[in-house]
Amino acid sequence: MTLDQLPLGTPARILAVDWSLLVPEEAHRLRALGLEEGADVRLAYRGIFMTRDPLAVEVGRMTVALRRVHARAMQVEALYSEAHGVPA
């Protein structure tokens, strides 16, 4: 699933980013913010308008606003608690 499809509040890890979908300057900025392969993230907010932009993504102790097009370039997997089988 892509980051924009992740249910709100679900912790996840970025598995892959299709950097070719992004403008090079935007890709560089996202990497500088820690939004790259292996990063643990949590979708905190979706916009309420038709495009549902912006998205607020928690990365570590920081919250980053992303456009939906950026989130669609990121493949994520939800992280689950092994003991309970539910999101951590």
C-alpha positions as CSV (number, residue, x, y, z in Angstrom):
1,M,0.0,0.0,0.0
2,T,1.1,3.6,-0.5
3,L,1.5,6.1,2.3
4,D,-1.7,8.0,1.3
5,Q,-3.7,4.8,1.7
6,L,-2.5,4.1,5.3
7,P,-5.2,4.3,7.9
8,L,-4.8,7.3,10.2
9,G,-2.8,6.6,13.3
10,T,-1.3,3.3,12.0
11,P,2.4,3.0,12.5
12,A,4.2,1.9,9.4
13,R,7.7,1.6,7.8
14,I,8.6,3.0,4.4
15,L,9.6,0.0,2.2
16,A,10.4,1.8,-1.0
17,V,10.1,5.2,-2.6
18,D,9.7,5.7,-6.4
19,W,11.9,8.8,-6.6
20,S,11.3,9.0,-10.4
21,L,7.8,10.2,-9.7
22,L,9.1,13.2,-7.8
23,V,10.8,16.4,-8.9
24,P,14.5,16.1,-8.0
25,E,14.4,19.1,-5.6
26,E,11.3,17.7,-3.8
27,A,13.0,14.2,-3.6
28,H,16.0,15.8,-2.0
29,R,13.9,17.7,0.5
30,L,12.0,14.6,1.5
31,R,15.2,12.7,2.1
32,A,16.5,15.5,4.2
33,L,13.4,15.3,6.3
34,G,14.0,11.6,6.8
35,L,11.2,10.3,4.5
36,E,13.1,7.5,2.8
37,E,13.4,3.7,2.8
38,G,13.4,2.3,6.3
39,A,11.8,5.3,8.1
40,D,9.1,4.6,10.6
41,V,6.1,6.9,10.0
42,R,2.5,7.4,11.1
43,L,-0.2,9.2,9.1
44,A,-1.6,11.8,11.5
45,Y,-4.0,13.8,9.4
46,R,-5.7,14.0,5.9
47,G,-7.0,17.2,4.5
48,I,-10.8,17.6,4.3
49,F,-11.1,19.0,0.8
50,M,-11.6,17.0,-2.4
51,T,-7.9,16.3,-3.0
52,R,-7.5,15.4,0.7
53,D,-4.3,17.5,0.8
54,P,-2.2,18.1,2.8
55,L,-1.3,14.9,4.7
56,A,0.5,15.2,8.0
57,V,3.0,12.5,8.6
58,E,4.9,11.9,11.8
59,V,8.5,11.0,11.3
60,G,10.3,10.5,14.6
61,R,9.5,13.5,16.8
62,M,8.6,15.7,13.8
63,T,5.4,16.2,11.8
64,V,5.8,16.9,8.1
65,A,3.1,18.1,5.7
66,L,3.1,16.3,2.4
67,R,1.1,16.5,-0.8
68,R,-0.8,13.4,-1.7
69,V,1.4,13.0,-4.9
70,H,4.4,12.6,-2.6
71,A,2.7,10.1,-0.4
72,R,1.7,8.0,-3.4
73,A,5.3,7.5,-4.3
74,M,6.0,5.8,-1.0
75,Q,5.3,2.1,-0.4
76,V,4.7,1.3,3.2
77,E,3.9,-1.7,5.4
78,A,1.9,-1.4,8.6
79,L,3.8,-2.3,11.8
80,Y,2.0,-4.7,14.1
81,S,2.5,-5.9,17.6
82,E,3.6,-9.6,17.4
83,A,2.0,-10.3,20.8
84,H,-1.5,-8.9,19.9
85,G,-1.6,-8.9,16.1
86,V,-2.9,-5.3,16.2
87,P,-1.2,-2.1,15.2
88,A,1.5,-1.0,17.7
